[in-house]
């Protein structure tokens, strides 16, 4: 009787490679940031100008994009660091948001 001592290899099913998916908390934060940024831009524009003009839509869109990017970035950093303490989480979010908005405002100037 002959025995085979060679191990048999079986094909391994690897999952397909796909783009990273944003978590629902990042999407929710981006949405809230967009709404808050648009509201802030609208309030600022209406405070400085008594009548709405052509620049209002551009200001609203710019505020929404800036708010969305800042809050999504803050959420990604906070989740990536795995900060559990609320005070530390707030500090990380504050520093990241400040840095992102500083970079965005100075790039457009």
Secondary structure, DSSP 8 states (H G I E B T S, - for coil): -----S-----------------HHHHHHHHHHHHHHHHHHHHHHHHH-SS--THHHHHHHHHHHHHHHHHHHHHHHHHHHT--SHHHHHHHHHHHHHHHHHHHHHHH-
